[in-house]
Amino acid sequence: MYNIKSYTPPSHESRNGSEMPIVTPVRVMPLEPVASRDQEMRFLESNRQLKNDVYNYYNVSGTNYKGPPEVERIQLAFESGIDEEIDYYLGHLVFISKDNPELLKFKSGFAFLIEPLSRFFDCKAFDPQAENGDINRSLDAALIIRNTVQDIDNSQVISMNFKIKEVLMKIVNHRVILDNCFTSESYEQLKELLRYSMDIIEAISSYLAPAPLDDPMFLSLTNLLQTVQDRSVIITALRSLSRLMYNTRKEGDAADHLDDELVDRVVSYLAFAVNEDNDNDELLITALDFLYQFILPGRSAKLLKNPTNCFVLQTFLPRLLTYKQKYKTEFTQEMPMLKLAKRSREDSPTNPPPLPENLITSLNNLPEPNRATAWMRCSYRATEEGDVTQISLWRSYEAQFQKYSSAGSNLRLLPAVDFIKNVQHAFPNSNAMVLTLPDGTRKFIIKGIEPRAVPVDIDQGKVEALTDRAAASDHGGSSKNNKQEPYHPVQYNFNDSLALTEINTSASLLITELMATKKGQELFVGHKEKLLDSVLKVPKLLPYIHEALQKLDY
């Protein structure tokens, strides 16, 4: 190991025998080279002019030249074949297509993008013959196309590109996607690629309608629906099929060869209308549109040949007419309830009320024991819980009529024993009882009566005593605080302001199209009242199902 600084090459003899040193230039390298940034800093520190003066770039080559426009840079990046440039501008185009998709116009300045995007869209992950081996590039290209085809002009251009449509079919028909094979390393990426591809197909399918017989895209979508369980893919595939069936006015189109099992499955989706609290609106709209496009050229018989389909359509189509509508009827409006004031039972009086003079005169006109009976009914009332002592009852009777009794008069008082026996005649539900108090003494009471707060006349007292109907005022409460809220009849003109949803209009159009055939009319025989009830709830439905209503007798 030689030291580079102290190394001296060996001497050689000259032709005349004398030794002549051979000088070999040696490049001396520092053992620890200084970084370029540090060298620049040292240079600036040692140069006072550059340190103190502001450098002016006037007349320097390249100054004030912006370079090529961005469109040309993108084009040159794809033509260069440099991986870093391609990856950078693919990511850059993803952001442009997301934030400003209107800038990427395939019919004008960005027409050159079609070729590189279709090339990178294809990938060896699902096509061994593809040039592109990076599935991330395929995802970027798919996302760029997916975002740009939301523009009508761009979707027209993509719909006419054979290469992109071919790649879409490869993705839809790929075994890993259809078989849900989790063993593939790229399974999740392929699933994401499928979703982007389905969005692209949905956007361009309108320009490929009507799909002819054995159309590869139509067949691929039907095969996909029989395999996948992904909700978003199912909805997007059904939308694409609906657009591909648009304007199929003749027999022999692709829709004539739809599998019956697939049609039955789409009909079954209408059963989600059984619960309006769910979040299946998108699936319901898609199913209704699919069935409408399917039966338009006269395929109602094929749809109705399954009895299960007939039951589902008959049950749920009328319900979908008012699906999630906040209409008002007598049955949706809550009935006002009677608000009862809480009664507080007042303490019953200990003594009977004083009687007016006219009532006393009427009582004195009655012979005993009728006078005593009438007086008790006017001054006391029947009650389940009340009671009075026998002595207090007698004392009150005695105090009321003592002054009217005299020797030889027919107004003499009843004896106490006879008076107490007469109580049960006046109040049939009362009983004379003897209570033994805790101190051993006995208390003689009449159970089942108590003094009134307000006296009543003879007739009313008799009726109440014999029928147990006492006045509300005598029961310790009053109904004057009870309140009944007024009931306002339903104003059906409120429903005039209800706006129809896509589900409502799609269901009405499907009913009208079904009713165009005899078998469709038989399906809704006996349901005219139900359809009219839907119009009553949502009046704006009438123009849509008026034609169908005219074809029904009942």
PEJO-V34131 format. One line per field, one symbol per residue. ss: DSSP state (~ for helix, > for strand, _ for the rest). psi: psi as a letter, one per 20 degrees, with the letter a starting at -180 (. if undefined). burial: # if it has 16 or more other C-alpha atoms within 10 Angstrom, else .. Layout:
ss=???
psi=???
burial=???
This chain:
ss=___________>>_____>>_______________~~~~~~~~~~~_~~~~~_________________~~~~~~~~~~~__~~~~~~~~~~~~~~~~~_~~~_________~~~~~~~~~_____________~~~~~~~~~~~~~~___~~~~~~~~__~~~~~~~~~~~__~~~~~_______~~~~~~~~~~~~~~~~~~~~~~_______~~~~~~~~~~_____~~~~~~~~~~~~~~_________~~~~__~~~~~~~~~~~~~~~______~~~~~~~~~~~~~~~____~~~~~__~~~~~~~~~~~~~~_________________>>_________________~~~~~~~~_____~~~~~~~~~~>>>>>>>>>>~~~~~~~~~~~~~~~___________~~~~~~~~~~~____>>>>>>_____>>>>>>>>>>______~~~~~~~~~~____~~~~_______>>_______~~~~~~____~~~~~~~~~~~~~___~~~~~~____~~~~~~~~~~_~~~~~~~~~~~~____
psi=oqphhjppqqqqqrhjiqpppoopppoopqhnqpqhghghghghhiohghhhqpppkpjqpipkoiaqrhghggghghhhjpgggghghghghghghghmiihnoiidhkhihgghghghgqqihiohjqhpjohhhhgggghggghhiipgghhgghhjohgghghghhghjphhghiloiiphkghhhghhggghhhgghhihhjjqqprpkphgghhhhhghigqipghggghghgghhhhipknjrqirhhikqphhgghghhhhiiiihoiialkgghggggggghghgigjkkhhhhjiphgggggghghghhihkpkpmrpahiippppqpoppppopqpqqhqqqqqqghhgghhiiqqqjhggghghhhirqpqhirqqqhhhgghggghhjgiiqrpjqjkqqqqgghghhighhgnhjrppqpporhjirqporopjrqqqhpqrrggghgghhijkoqqhhijjrqjhiqpoqqopqpoiihihipqqrhgghgghhggghhiiqhhhhhhjpjjhhhhhhhhhgnhihghhjghhhhiph.
burial=.........................................................................##.##......###.##..##.##...#..###......##..#######.##.....##.#################..######....##.########.###........#..##.####################....#########.......##############.#....####......#..##.###.#.......#.##################..##....##..#############.##......................###.#...##..##...#..#############...####..##..##..#.........####.#..##.###.##.####............##############..##.##..#.#...##.##................#..#.#.###############...##.##..##..##.#########.##..##.##..
